[in-house]
Amino acid sequence: MRLTSRERVLTVFAHEEPDRVPSWCGASEEFWAKAKAALKLDDEALLEFFGDDFRRVKAAYAGPARPVKHERATSQTPFGVEREGLGYGQPIEHPLQGASLDEIHAHPWPDPAWTDVSGLWDEAARWHGQYAVLGGDWSPFWHDAIDLLGMEGLMMGMLERPDVIDAVLAHIVDYYAASSERIFQAAADLIDIFFFGNDFGTQHGPFMTEALYRRFVGPHLKRLAGLGHDYGLKVMMHCCGGVAELFPMFIDSGLDAIHAVQPSCLGMDLRRLKADFGDKIVFNGAIDSHHILIDGTPGTVRQSTREVLEIMMPGSGYIAGASHDTILEETPVENVVAMFDAIREFGVYP
C-alpha cells in the first residue's frame, strides 16, 4: 500500500518498515537555484521531482534592529555577534571572551517574544497530512557559545571556569527553548518533527571527550528533546562529523533521529552504526556528498546509493539523503537526480 510522505516518515520513526525509504533533500541556495534553472522547475515542483518527503516551516524575526558595530559585517546572530564572509561567515569578535559571571548575566540576551509566529499555522496547514512537517527554532547553542566566547574560551572554560560555561549555555538555551515553545504553542498540532542543529564533531572525531559532552551538552539536548516530546513531536538533530562516540549520549538525551550521517568521517562506519544503534535512533543521510556526489558520475552515484540502502534500510529507521546538511553548489545536478532516482528504485521494502 502506498503511504503519504507523512505516514512514511512517521512509520520510520516508529522503527517499522514503510512502503519505501523516505527521501530528504537539503540544499544550499546556490545549488537550489542551479537545479531549478537546469530542470526548469519552481521550488515546489523541484521538491516533488526529487521526491522529498519533508516540508519545513520557520518563524519570522520581529525584534528590533541591532546597531551594527563593524561595517564589514554581513550577518548578525540573535545574540549580537557580527559575522563576515560567505554564507553565515565567521564571527568578527567574541563579545563574552574573558567575561565575568556578572558580565554574562548583564549581556543583552534576546527576547523570545521577538519570534513572530503569526503566519506559522497557515504555512504548516499547507502541508499537514501530506508531508512530514519540520518546525522549531534551529537552536545552534553550541555554535553560539563558540561565537560568544571563542573556541579557546569555550574549551578552556569547561576545565577552568565551568560556572561561566554553564551560565552562557543556560542563557542561550533559555532563549531557544522559549522561542520553540512559542512556535509549538502556535502550530504543534500541524508539526511532526522538532528539527534543530549543532555540529559536535570534526572529520576526525568529536571536539572533546564524551564525558565533557555529557557534562556540558547532554542536559541541554535533554531539555530540548523533552520540549519537543511534551508537544507530541519527534525530535531530530542535525549533527555533522565523526560523532559515533556520542550516539549513546544522543540516545540518552532523548533524540529520535540524527541528520546528515557522514560515512567519510572517522568512526562513522555505516554497518557498525546500524548494528549498534539502528534500533534506537533514526539515521538521516549517509550518501556521501563529500566525494561521491561532487566527484562521481551518475553511474557511481547510483551504485553508491544502492550500497548505502542495502546497509541502512533493513528493519527501517533510515531516511535517505546526502551526508551534508546542504548539497553544495559545485555538486552536479545530474548526480543528485541519480541519487534520488536510485532511492526510488532500490529503496522499496518487500
N, C-alpha and C positions, 0 to 999 in steps of 0.2 A: 504494500500500500504506500503510495506517495504521500509524504508528510509535507506540511508547510515548513518554511525555514525556521520559524519559531519552534514548532514541535520537534523538528530535527535537532536543533541546538539543545533544547531542554532535555531531550532524551539522552543526549551525550553527557550532559551534566548529571544525569541520574545514573551514569555508567551502564546504560543499556544500549543495545545496538539499534540504530535507526535504519531508515531505508538506504542512506548513503552517508558518507563522511561530510560534515558541514564544511563550507569554504569561507575563508576570511581574506579580505583584500585591504591591507593598509598601504597607502601610497603617499609619497611626497607630492606637494603641489606641482612641482616641476614634472614629475613622471605623469601625474594625472592629466595635466594639460597636454603633454606629448601624446598620451594614449588616446585622449578624446579627439585630437586632431588627426591622428593616424587612422583611427577606426570610424571617424565621423559620427560620434555618438555624444549625447549630452551626459550629465552626471548620473542620473538615474538609469539611463539606458546602458551606460558602461558598467555600473554595478550589477545590473541584470545580466549583461553579456558575460561577465566574469563569474556569475553565479554566487555573489556574496550573500551569505545568509544573515547578515547583521546590518542594522542601521543605528546611527548614534545621534543622540540629541544633546545639545550643550546650552547651558545658561549663558546669558549675556552679562557683561560688566556694567554696572550702573553707579559706580563710585566716582568720587571727584578726581579730576586730573591732577596727578602729582607733578610738582615742579621738576624740571629736568636740570640736573647739575652739569652734565657733560654734553656738549653739543654733538659729539660723535656717537652718542648713544642711539642704537637702532631699536631697542625694546626695553621694557621695564617690567619687573615681576610685581606681584601684588605686595611684596614686602619691601619695595623701594629700591631694589638692586637694578642698576642700569647696566645694560649689556650691549656689546657691539659685535659686528661680524655677521657672517652668513647664517641664515636660519635663526635659531634662538640666540646665537652668538655666545660670547663669554663675558663674565662679569668684569666691569671696568675696575671696581674696587669692592672690598668686602666690609660693609658698614659695621659689623659687630666683631671684627677681628680684634682680639685682646680686650673685649668689653667686660666690665664687671657685671655681677648679677643685677645690681640696681640699674645699670645702663641697659641691660637686656630687657628688663621689665618696663623701662621707660621708652623703649623703641616704639615708633608709631606703627603698631601692628594693624593690619587691615580689618575692616568691619565686615562680618559675613552678610550683613544686610545689603552690601553692595552687590551681592549675587542676585541678578534680575531673573526671576523665574516666570515672569508674566506670560511669555509665549510658549512655555515648555510643554504644557499639557496638549495644546493644539498640535504642536510639532510631533510629539510622541504618538498622538492619536492617528496620524497618517500611517504609521507602520504597525500599530498594535494588532496582534493576531496573525499577521503575515510574516513579519521578520522578528528576530531576536533583537530587542531594543536595549542599547547600552546607554547608561547615564551616570551622573555623579560628577563631582569635581575631580580633575585629573590628579590632584593631591601629590605632587612630587616632593614630599617633605625632605627626603634625603638630599636631593639636589639643591633645594632652597637653603638647607643648613650649610652646604658647601659654599653656596653663593654668599651667605651672610658671614661665615666665619673663615672662609678659605679652606682648602683641602688640608693643609698642615694644621690649621687651627682646630678643625673638627677632629682629625685623627689624634693629635697630641692631647686635645682636650678630653677625650674619652679616658685617657690614662692619668692626666694631671689635674683636670678640672671637670670631673663628671657632673657636678651640680650645674655648671654652666651649660653643658651639652643637654642635660635633661630639661633645663629651662627653655632653651632655644627650640628644641624639638616639640616641647609641650605647647609653646605659643603657636608654632606653625601648624601642628595637627589640630589644635583647638579651632583654628580658623577653617581648615579644610573640612573637619567633621561637621562644623556648624553650617558651612556652605553646602555640603552634600545633603545635610538634613533638610535644608530649605528646598533643595531640588526634589528630594523624596517626598516631602510633605505636599509638594505641588503635583507630582506625577508618578509616584511609585507604583500606582495601580496600572500604569502603562509601560513601565520599565521592567526589564527582565534581569539585567546584569549591571551591578555596580562595577565600573571599569576605571581603574586608576593605575598610575605608573611610577616606578622607581627603579633605577638601574643599580644593582648591588654588586655587579661583577665586572671583571675585565676579560680580555681574551684569554687570560692565563689563570683565572680563578677569582674568588671573592676578594674584595679590598682588604678584608681583615678576617679574623677567626670567627667561627660560628658562635663561640662564647660571647664575643663582643657584640655581634649582631643580636643575639638573644637578649643581652642586657639592655642595649640602647634602641634597637629597632623593633624587636618582637612585640613589645607591648603596644606600640603604635599600629603595627599591622593588625594585631588582635582587635584593637579598638575600631579601626576602620572596617574590618571584616564583620565584626559584631554589629556595627551600624547597618551595613547592608542586609545582614540576616534579620535584624529587627524589623525591617520593612519587607521581608519575604523575598529578597533578591539573592541571586547567585553573585559571587564576588570573584572577579578576575583581575589579576595584577600584571601589568607589563613589567618585565624584568629581563634585560639583555645580559649577555656574558656567561662566563663559566661559573654557574651557581649551583652545580649539582650538590655540593656540600650543604647548601642552605635549604634544600627541599624539605627535610624534616621540620625546620623552623616554619617554613611556609605552611605546611600542613597543620602543625600545632597551632599556628596563629588563626586558622580557620579559613584560609584561602581555598576556593573551589577550583581555580584554574590559574595557570601561568601562561602568559602570552609571549610569543616570539622566541621559542626554544631554539638555541643556536648550536647546532651539532659541530660547527667548526671550532668551538671554544674548548679549552682544556677541560676534560672530565665529562663533557656532555655527550657521552656515547648513548645513542638512542635506544639500543637494546637494553642497556643497563638501566636507563631511566624508566623505560617501560616495565621492566621486570620488578624494579624496586618500588616504584611509586604509581604505576599505571592504574591501580585500583583505588587510589587515594586522592588523586588530583587530575584534572583535565589538562592535557598539553595542547597548546595552540602554536602552530608554526612548524619548524623543523625542516622545511625545504630550503636548502642552503642558498641564500641570496648573496652571500659574500663571494662565492666562487662560481657556483653553478648558474644562477640566474643571470649574473652580469657577464661572465666569461664563456658560458656554454652556448650550445646551439639548441634549437627546438628539439632535436633528437636526444641530446644528452639530458636536457631538462625533463623530457618525458620519461626517460629511463630512471633518472634520479628520483623523480616524484613517485614513480611506481615502487621503487625500493623503499622509500620512506613510508608509504602507505602499507606495504607488506609488514613492516615492523610495528607501526604505531596504531593501526586501526583495529586489530583483533581485540575483542572484548569491549570495544567502544572507548570513551574517554579521550578522543582525539579530534581536533579541529585542524584542517589542512590549510596551510598558508606559508608565506615566506618567513624566513628566520630573522628578518629585520623588521622593526616596527613599522617602517615606511619604505616601500620599494623606491629605490633611488633613481634619479633622472637618467643616469647612464645605463640603466637596465634596458635591454632591447624589448620593445613591446611584444614582438613575436615570441620571445621566451616566456613572458608572463601569460600570454594566450596559451602556449603549450602546457604550462603548469596547470592552469585551470581546466583545460581540455583533459589532461591526464587524471586530474582529481575526479572529474565526472566519469571517465572511462573505467578507472581502476578502483575507485573509492566506493563501490556498491557492495552492500552487505548481502549475503545469500538469503 
